[in-house]
Amino acid sequence: MMATATVEFTEGRTTRLVYHDTVVVTLTPKYITLNTGGWNTRTTVARMNGASLRHELGFHAFRKGGEVFVKRGGKVYSFTNNKLVLSR
């Protein structure tokens, strides 16, 4: 069961998780694209973390000082223009 206002769908080899009108997570065989859409909220972070757990992606998103960051493999990554692309 998906959370409120959240839809996940797969087309070919690409999976997208949409929260309201923002594609928060896009998964391809090579990349994970995270997108806050400018909404640096607890719920946006929760949707990203839910996708990470569900698809075993190995990252953890968190908020600090009103911004979103991602921790993966001992490194912390920041977003540029609301987006972050990680290799799979």
N, C-alpha and C positions, 0 to 999 in steps of 0.2 A: 504494500500500500504506500503510495506517494504522499508526501506532506501537502498541506494546503497550498494551492496556487502553483503547484509544481508538476511538471510533466517530463518524462524521460522517454525518448524514442530513438530508434536506430534506423538509419537508411544506409544500406550497403555495409561498409565497414566503419561508419561514423556514428557515434552515439552522442546525443545532445541532451543536456538537462536544462530545462527552461523554468525559471522562477518568475512568475508574472510575465513580463514581456522581454526578459533578459535571458539570453543563452549564457548561463553561469558556468557550465562545464561542457567542453567539446572534447571527445576522445576519438582519436584516430589510431591506427596501428603504430604510428611513430611519435605522436605528440599528445599532450594534455594541454588544452588551452583553458585558462580560468579567466573569467570576466566579471567584474563587479558591476559593470554598467554605471559606475558612479555611486552605487548603493553600498556603502561600506558598513552594512548593518550586521547585527548578530545572526539574523536569519539567512542572509546571503552566505555568511561564513558557515553556518550550519548545513546549508545545501551542498556546499563544496566538500565539507567533511563527510557528509553522508555518501556522496559519490565516491570519495576516496575509499571509504570502508567497503561499500558495496562492490566496487570494481577492483579492490586490492591495489590501489595506486601508490600507497606509501607516503602520502603527504598529509600535513596537518595545517589547516588555515587558522589564523587567529587575528584578533584586532589589538592594536596598540596605538594609543594617541589618535584614535579616529581613523586610522589607516589599516588596511588588511595586508598581512604578510603570510608567507607559506614556509613551513619548515619541512625539509626533506633531506634525508641522509646526513643529518648534522649541520646542514647549511640553511640559512634563512634568506628567502628571496622576497624582493619587493615588486610591486606592480608598476608598470609604466603605462600611462594613459588608460588606466583601469584594467589592463590585461597582463597576464603572465603566461608564457609558454614554456612548458617543461618537456624534455624528452622522455619517452616511455622506456 
